[in-house]
Structure formats: structure tokens, C-alpha cells
Amino acid sequence: MIPLIGSNMKDLENALFGAYQVEPAALMEIAGRTVAERVIRMVNPRRVGIVAGKGNNGGDALTCARFLLDAGNEIKVLALERSPRLSYLLDNGATVCESIQELLDCDVLVDGLFGYGFRPPLRVEYTTLIDEMNAVSCPVVSVDMPSGLTAQGLVNVPIVQADLTVFLGLPKLNAVTGLGLVRSGQFVLESLGYGKFFESKASTTAYLIEEADVGSLMRSARMKAYHKREAGQVTVVAGSKHFPGAALLVAKTLVLMGAGLVYVKGDEYAEEFVVKALPQVVKGEGPGVSVGIIGPGLGDMSLAAQMAATPAPKVIDAAALCAEVLEHAKNAVITPHEGEAARLLNMSAEEVRTNRYEAARRLYEQYGQVVLLKGPGTIVYDGENFMVIPINEARLATGGTGDVLSGLIGFFLCRGLSLANAAVAAAYLHGKSASEFSAGLDLNRFIEKIAENWWARYDD
């Protein structure tokens, strides 16, 4: 896991400067060269536009411009202030520009307007500038974070829409979830040669989940015994006459992932619907401490409340995300999207979207259950740490994918993972599998792809 940090990145940098006599200008040189290399790798441009603000982010951008100029690129600079770095560029052939319109013929635009020290609100002229940057047709590479995005706290618009963001040192909290992740585009982390220092000294309760973290969780979920009861028992409390498919999606996910015994408990129509499609599923409630998945397509909230109160680990989703059920919940992961979170917190979806970390924290405080807040950069919060899965996958914005996710969490629970770890592993596998499709998701194929990816790891 990589620590996530906010504007206190400045404290880390100052600690580095003080402890090891690293010069700030030397760190800026590394940052500028690193971004320049990424620009060349991404675009291999002939003409580069640079938008440089007044702070260190602007200095990074101008240093990047110097390396690009030295590599033979034509450089056009829109700078908000004069500096020795700008003077060097102009003395060596770069062109100074007064407006974004003069950069429209560039092959790529480097965004160095604002960095992690940015504090809203934006002045009108900066709002206009960002809007103009977002209207250019060439790719945009942001230095450290897209300009207009706060490193932490409330997220407001406008924000530069980057095609690539080069995170410097450590990723910033708001750049890896929600609108910040969307605006970051693709991203890459460059530790500037001091990654060990930054990671060891970061004071944070938020972490970026990496593939290696999930690989470790999945290895611990492998079944060593081969009896069906040891392979996991799950009761799916889902489905209704109007939404029988929700229960089927959950059950099919469990079956293909390899759960040993799957039970379905809902109304009679939904039970029959699932069992007809998957004959190995058993009608009724599983024995004892079988894992529960409660809510997808469900109509009977009294049944949901009854099941939520059992001590077994469980997932609560969809229709069961209501006070009537959650006030009885024990030992659960709750999985709201932003709209459901807003309803539970008596606020608007837009308010949730502007501070996803705070929404997850409030949900935990209100209901005492592990929270998985869906959306770009899914957040899992267990009351102590925020774990962020930095996946923005548009293909997941379709009906039924949440039911599949509930099934996945339930599967990892029945294989012995903790509530938070099951949520992290499931969200990562879910998102990564969706990214392998070249078109929208056929949910049957999607479940099969997820299962194939799991079994490929399992059989390593």
C-alpha cells in the first residue's frame, strides 16, 4: 500500500531537505526531468505548450520545459510570472505566449498551473484559464495533480482534465478517487528517488491499494482443503418477482468463483428462478455461520433486518441499505454508491461527491459497519484506515455490476478474509476484470471473466 497525503506533502519535503541537505532546486530538477521523460514517452512531440503558475508546480513545469527544449522540442510558454527559469527558456529559443489560443497548435500541453498547495476558490481569470485548457484538442499532462483540484478536503470545479498525471513523491488524496481520479486520467507515480523516505515518514490513515496488495489477499483466500463445506457457505438473501435477476447474478458469481455451498432465500419466485438457472444452488437459508449477502433486488425488508442481525459476516447492498435494516446490522460490509450514501446521510449526491472520504467516515460513524463507497476510486473504510482502489472504469456504470460485486465480497468472506480485506480484494478484481472488455459489459461474460482471473491466480 502506498500512503496518500494532502497538502502536508510540504512537511515531508521540508523534512527531507533538513535531514539530508537535499536542495529544493535539486528536487525540482528531478521532478522536471521526470515529467519531461513522461511527455516524450507518451506523445514524442515536436511542439510543446507549457502553462506555468507562480508556485513550485510552475517551477516543475518550467524545468520540464527546459529538458524538452534541450531534447529538440519547440517550446511555447504561458507563464503567470517572470522567473530565472523562464528567462533561460526565452534566451534559448522558447516563445512566450499571452493566451491559451497561442498554444492551440501544440502537440501536448503541460499543466503546471497549481499544485498541492492550491486553496479554493479560484479567481475568475483562473477559472477561465482552466476552462480554456480543457477546450484544447491536444493531450494534457498534469504535473503532480490536475490544476484546480485540492489535495485534500472539498473538491470543486473547474479542474483541468488531464490525459496523464505524473504524481510526484506520493499520490495526493483527492487525485485517486471520485472526480479527482476522473480528471487525473491515466496516472503514474514518480517517487523522485526518495520514495522510501516519503513512505516511511508520511503520517496518514489513507492508502492506495496496489496489485501486489491484492495478490497477497487472494493468496490467503485460496482453499487448501477440497470439501464443499470447507470451500465456503453463503446465503444469498436477494431477489423478488420484479428483480429475480439480481439474486441470480450474486449466486452465479459465487458458484463460478468456487463457493462450496450457495443458498438463496427470498420470495418463492426468485428462489425458483435462481435454482432453475443454477441447479447446484439450494433454496432456503444456509446452516449456522454461513456468510450472508443481503439486499440485491430484495423486496422483504423484514427478512433483510432479521438476517442483518445475525453474527455471521455479511454484505449489505442495494434495497437493504436503509435504516430499517442497518440499525440491526452486525459484522457487515455496506456497499453504497454515492446516491445511496447521500440518502443514508440525508444530504445530496453532489455533497457526497465533493468529499468522498468524509462521506465514508460519516457512514461508518453512523452505522458502525465497514464501508465500501462505490464509484471511481472506490473507498473502503474500516473505522481506522481508508483504502482506495484507484480504478476508474466506465464499463461498470451499468445495472447489475453492483450485484456481482456483492457476490465477490461474499465469496472472499467465505474464504476467511476480514470484512475490509474482502471488500478491497473484491473491488480490485471487479474493476480490473471490467477493464479487459473492449465494449460494454455482458454480465454473464463479465462474471465468467472475473472467475477466470481468480482461477488463473489460484492455479499459479
C-alpha positions in Angstrom: 0.0 0.0 0.0 1.2 3.5 -0.9 0.5 6.3 1.6 -1.8 9.0 0.4 -1.1 12.5 1.5 -2.6 16.0 1.2 -1.0 19.5 1.4 1.2 18.3 4.2 3.5 16.9 1.4 5.3 20.2 2.1 6.2 19.0 5.6 7.7 15.8 4.1 9.7 17.8 1.6 11.0 20.1 4.3 11.9 17.1 6.5 13.9 15.7 3.5 15.7 19.0 3.0 16.6 19.3 6.6 17.6 15.7 7.3 19.8 15.1 4.3 20.7 18.5 3.0 18.8 18.0 -0.2 18.3 21.3 -2.0 14.8 22.2 -3.1 16.1 23.2 -6.5 17.7 19.7 -6.9 14.3 18.1 -6.2 12.7 20.4 -8.8 15.3 19.3 -11.3 14.4 15.6 -10.8 10.7 16.4 -11.0 11.1 18.4 -14.2 13.2 15.8 -15.9 10.8 13.0 -14.8 7.8 14.8 -16.3 9.7 15.6 -19.5 10.6 11.9 -19.9 6.9 11.0 -19.5 5.8 13.6 -22.0 8.2 12.2 -24.6 7.2 8.7 -23.9 3.5 9.5 -24.2 3.5 11.8 -27.2 7.0 12.2 -28.7 6.0 15.8 -29.5 7.5 18.4 -31.8 5.9 21.4 -30.2 5.0 21.6 -26.5 2.9 24.1 -24.7 3.7 24.9 -21.1 1.2 26.5 -18.6 3.2 27.5 -15.5 1.8 29.0 -12.4 3.5 31.0 -9.7 4.5 28.3 -7.2 6.7 25.2 -7.2 4.3 23.4 -9.5 5.0 26.1 -12.1 8.7 25.7 -11.4 8.5 22.0 -12.1 6.7 22.8 -15.4 9.4 25.3 -16.5 12.1 22.8 -15.6 10.3 20.2 -17.6 10.2 22.7 -20.5 14.0 23.1 -20.3 14.6 19.4 -20.6 12.2 19.2 -23.5 13.8 22.2 -25.2 17.2 20.5 -24.8 15.8 17.4 -26.5 15.0 19.5 -29.6 11.3 20.4 -29.0 9.8 23.7 -29.8 8.6 25.3 -26.5 5.8 27.8 -26.1 5.2 29.1 -22.6 2.3 30.7 -20.9 3.7 31.8 -17.5 1.9 33.7 -14.7 5.2 35.3 -13.5 8.7 36.1 -14.6 11.5 33.9 -13.2 15.1 32.9 -13.9 13.8 29.6 -15.2 11.5 31.4 -17.7 14.4 33.7 -18.7 16.6 30.7 -19.5 13.9 29.3 -21.8 13.3 32.6 -23.6 17.1 33.2 -24.0 17.4 29.8 -25.7 14.6 29.9 -28.2 11.3 29.3 -26.3 8.4 31.5 -27.2 6.4 33.4 -24.5 2.6 33.4 -25.0 -0.1 35.5 -23.6 -3.1 33.2 -24.0 -4.1 29.6 -24.4 -5.1 30.4 -28.0 -1.5 30.7 -28.9 -0.9 27.1 -27.7 -3.6 25.5 -29.9 -1.0 24.3 -32.4 1.0 22.3 -29.8 1.2 18.5 -29.8 0.8 18.4 -26.0 0.1 20.7 -23.1 1.9 20.5 -19.8 -0.3 21.7 -16.9 1.8 23.3 -14.1 -0.7 25.9 -13.0 -1.5 24.8 -9.5 0.0 22.1 -7.2 -0.8 20.5 -3.8 -0.8 24.0 -2.2 -3.8 25.2 -4.1 -6.6 26.5 -2.0 -10.0 27.4 -3.5 -11.9 29.4 -4.5 -10.4 30.1 -8.0 -10.3 33.7 -9.1 -12.3 34.4 -12.3 -9.3 34.6 -14.5 -8.1 31.2 -13.4 -11.5 29.7 -13.9 -11.4 31.0 -17.4 -7.9 29.7 -18.0 -8.8 26.2 -16.8 -11.9 26.2 -19.0 -9.8 27.2 -22.0 -7.2 24.5 -21.2 -10.0 21.9 -21.1 -11.1 23.0 -24.6 -7.8 22.3 -26.3 -7.7 19.2 -28.6 -4.2 18.0 -27.8 -3.3 15.7 -24.9 -2.7 17.3 -21.5 -0.1 16.1 -19.0 -0.5 17.4 -15.4 2.4 17.9 -13.1 1.6 16.2 -9.7 -2.1 16.8 -9.9 -4.6 18.4 -12.2 -4.8 22.1 -11.6 -7.9 23.2 -9.8 -8.1 20.0 -7.7 -7.4 20.4 -4.0 -5.0 17.8 -2.5 -7.5 17.1 0.3 -10.9 18.2 1.6 -13.6 19.5 -0.7 -13.4 19.0 -4.4 -14.7 21.9 -6.6 -14.8 22.5 -10.3 -13.4 23.5 -12.7 -10.5 21.1 -12.8 -8.1 20.5 -15.6 -8.9 17.3 -17.5 -5.6 15.5 -17.9 -4.8 12.6 -20.2 -1.9 11.7 -17.9 -1.0 12.9 -14.4 2.5 12.4 -13.1 2.2 12.1 -9.3 5.4 13.4 -7.6 6.7 12.0 -4.3 3.4 10.5 -3.1 -0.1 10.4 -4.6 -2.5 13.1 -3.2 -5.7 12.1 -1.5 -8.2 13.7 -3.9 -6.3 12.7 -7.1 -7.2 9.0 -6.7 -10.9 9.0 -6.0 -14.1 10.5 -7.4 -13.8 13.4 -9.7 -10.1 13.8 -8.9 -9.4 10.4 -10.3 -11.5 11.1 -13.4 -9.7 14.4 -14.0 -6.3 12.8 -13.5 -6.8 10.5 -16.5 -4.1 7.8 -16.6 -1.6 8.3 -13.8 1.9 7.3 -12.9 3.8 7.7 -9.6 7.3 9.1 -9.7 9.0 9.0 -6.3 11.9 11.3 -7.3 14.4 8.9 -5.9 13.2 9.4 -2.3 10.2 7.0 -2.2 11.5 5.1 0.8 11.8 8.3 2.8 8.4 9.7 1.8 6.6 6.4 2.5 8.3 5.9 5.9 7.7 9.5 7.1 4.2 10.0 5.8 1.6 10.5 8.6 -1.7 9.3 7.2 -4.6 6.9 7.6 -5.3 6.6 3.8 -3.6 4.2 1.4 -3.5 3.5 -2.3 -4.1 -0.2 -3.0 -1.6 -1.8 -5.4 -1.8 -5.1 -7.3 0.7 -6.7 -5.0 -1.5 -6.0 -2.0 -4.5 -7.7 -3.7 -2.3 -10.6 -4.8 -1.4 -11.2 -1.2 -5.0 -11.2 -0.1 -6.0 -13.5 -2.8 -3.3 -16.0 -1.9 -4.6 -16.1 1.6 -8.1 -16.8 0.2 -7.0 -19.9 -1.6 -8.7 -23.1 -0.4 -6.3 -25.8 0.7 -9.0 -28.4 1.6 -11.4 -29.7 -1.1 -14.6 -30.4 0.8 -17.6 -28.3 -0.3 -18.3 -27.1 3.2 -14.7 -26.0 3.6 -14.9 -24.1 0.3 -17.3 -21.7 1.8 -21.1 -21.5 2.6 -23.1 -18.4 1.6 -26.7 -17.5 2.0 -28.0 -15.0 -0.7 -30.9 -13.0 0.7 -31.9 -11.3 -2.5 -34.4 -11.2 -5.4 -38.1 -10.6 -5.9 -40.7 -11.2 -8.6 -39.7 -7.9 -10.2 -35.9 -8.3 -9.7 -35.1 -12.0 -9.8 -32.0 -11.4 -11.9 -30.2 -9.6 -9.0 -30.2 -12.8 -6.9 -29.1 -14.8 -9.9 -26.1 -12.5 -10.6 -25.0 -12.8 -7.0 -25.4 -16.6 -7.0 -23.7 -17.1 -10.3 -20.7 -15.1 -9.1 -20.4 -17.3 -6.1 -20.7 -20.5 -8.0 -18.2 -19.6 -10.6 -15.7 -18.3 -8.1 -15.9 -21.6 -6.3 -18.0 -21.2 -3.2 -18.8 -24.7 -1.9 -22.5 -24.3 -1.0 -24.7 -21.5 -2.1 -28.2 -20.9 -0.7 -30.9 -18.5 -1.9 -33.6 -17.1 0.4 -36.1 -14.6 -0.9 -39.6 -14.8 -2.2 -40.6 -18.1 -3.9 -40.5 -16.7 -7.4 -36.9 -15.5 -7.0 -35.8 -18.8 -5.4 -37.2 -20.8 -8.2 -35.7 -18.5 -10.8 -32.2 -18.9 -9.4 -32.4 -22.7 -8.8 -33.7 -23.3 -12.3 -30.7 -21.5 -13.8 -28.2 -22.9 -11.3 -29.3 -26.3 -10.1 -26.5 -26.5 -7.5 -27.9 -23.6 -5.5 -30.1 -24.7 -2.6 -33.3 -23.0 -1.6 -33.5 -21.6 1.9 -31.1 -20.4 4.5 -27.6 -21.9 5.0 -26.6 -23.5 8.3 -25.1 -21.7 11.2 -22.4 -19.2 10.4 -22.7 -19.2 6.6 -21.8 -15.8 5.1 -24.8 -13.6 4.1 -25.4 -11.4 1.1 -28.4 -9.2 1.7 -30.3 -6.8 -0.4 -29.9 -7.1 -4.2 -33.4 -6.9 -5.8 -35.0 -7.8 -2.4 -38.5 -6.7 -1.5 -38.9 -8.1 2.0 -37.0 -5.7 4.4 -38.2 -7.6 7.5 -36.3 -10.6 6.2 -33.3 -8.4 5.5 -33.4 -6.9 9.0 -33.6 -10.4 10.5 -30.6 -11.7 8.5 -28.6 -8.5 9.2 -28.8 -9.1 12.9 -27.0 -12.5 12.8 -23.4 -12.7 13.9 -22.1 -14.1 10.6 -20.1 -11.9 8.3 -22.2 -10.3 5.6 -22.6 -7.9 2.8 -25.5 -5.4 2.8 -26.3 -3.8 -0.5 -29.0 -2.2 -2.7 -32.5 -2.2 -1.2 -31.2 -3.3 2.2 -29.2 0.0 2.6 -31.9 1.6 4.7 -32.2 2.5 8.4 -34.7 -0.3 8.9 -32.0 -2.9 8.2 -28.8 -1.1 9.1 -29.9 -0.3 12.7 -29.9 -4.1 13.3 -26.7 -4.8 11.4 -23.7 -6.7 12.8 -20.4 -7.7 11.3 -21.2 -6.3 7.9 -19.7 -4.5 4.9 -22.2 -1.9 3.5 -21.7 -1.0 -0.2 -23.5 2.2 -1.2 -22.9 4.2 -4.3 -22.9 8.0 -4.0 -26.7 8.3 -4.3 -27.4 5.7 -1.7 -24.8 7.2 0.6 -26.5 10.6 0.2 -29.8 9.1 1.2 -28.4 7.5 4.2 -26.6 10.7 5.3 -29.5 13.0 4.5 -27.5 15.0 2.0 -27.2 15.4 -1.7 -25.2 13.1 -4.0 -23.2 16.2 -5.0 -22.2 16.8 -1.4 -21.0 13.2 -1.2 -19.1 13.6 -4.4 -17.2 16.7 -3.2 -15.7 14.8 -0.2 -15.9 11.1 -0.5 -13.6 10.4 2.4 -15.8 12.4 4.8 -18.9 10.6 3.5 -17.3 7.2 4.1 -16.2 8.3 7.6 -19.7 9.5 8.5 -21.3 6.3 7.2 -19.1 4.3 9.5 -19.8 6.5 12.5 -23.5 6.3 11.9 -23.8 2.6 11.4 -20.6 1.0 12.8 -20.0 -1.2 9.7 -17.2 -1.4 7.2 -18.0 1.0 4.3 -17.3 0.4 0.7 -18.2 3.6 -1.1 -18.5 2.8 -4.8 -17.5 5.0 -7.7 -14.3 6.0 -9.4 -11.6 5.2 -6.9 -13.7 3.0 -4.6 -13.0 3.7 -0.9 -13.1 1.1 1.8 -13.1 2.4 5.3 -12.9 0.2 8.4 -13.0 2.9 11.1 -9.2 3.3 11.2 -7.9 3.4 7.6 -9.1 4.5 4.2 -8.1 2.0 1.4 -8.5 3.4 -2.1 -8.8 1.2 -5.2 -7.6 3.6 -7.9 -9.7 2.3 -10.8 -12.0 4.4 -12.9 -13.8 2.0 -15.2 -16.8 3.4 -17.2 -18.0 0.0 -18.1 -19.1 -0.6 -14.5 -21.7 2.1 -14.9 -24.4 -0.4 -15.8 -27.2 -2.2 -13.9 -26.2 -5.4 -12.2 -22.5 -4.8 -11.7 -23.1 -3.9 -8.0 -24.8 -7.3 -7.5 -21.7 -9.0 -9.0 -19.6 -7.0 -6.6 -21.7 -8.1 -3.6 -21.2 -11.7 -4.7 -17.5 -11.2 -4.9 -17.2 -9.7 -1.4 -19.3 -12.6 -0.1 -17.0 -15.1 -1.7 -13.9 -13.6 -0.2 -15.7 -13.5 3.2 -16.5 -17.2 3.0 -12.8 -17.8 2.3 -11.8 -16.2 5.6 -10.8 -12.7 4.7 -11.8 -9.9 7.1 -14.6 -7.5 6.1 -12.3 -4.8 4.9 -9.9 -7.1 3.1 -12.7 -8.9 1.4 -14.1 -5.6 0.2 -10.7 -4.5 -1.1 -9.9 -7.8 -2.9 -13.4 -7.8 -4.5 -13.4 -4.2 -5.6 -10.0 -4.6 -7.2 -10.8 -7.8 -9.1 -14.1 -6.4 -10.1 -12.6 -3.2 -11.6 -9.6 -4.8 -13.3 -11.8 -7.5 -14.9 -14.1 -4.9 -16.3 -11.2 -3.1 -17.9 -10.4 -6.2 -20.0 -13.5 -5.7 -22.1 -13.4 -3.7 -25.4 -17.1 -2.8 -25.2 -19.9 -2.6 -22.7 -20.4 -5.5 -20.2 -22.5 -8.6 -20.9 -22.9 -9.5 -17.2 -22.7 -13.3 -17.9 -19.4 -12.8 -19.7 -18.3 -10.4 -17.0 -18.8 -12.9 -14.2 -17.0 -15.5 -16.3 -14.1 -13.2 -16.8 -13.8 -12.4 -13.1 -13.9 -16.1 -12.3 -11.2 -16.9 -14.9 -9.0 -14.2 -13.5 -9.4 -15.6 -10.0 -8.7 -19.2 -11.0 -5.7 -18.1 -13.0 -4.2 -16.7 -9.8 -5.5 -19.7 -7.9 -3.7 -22.2 -10.2 -0.4 -20.3 -10.2 
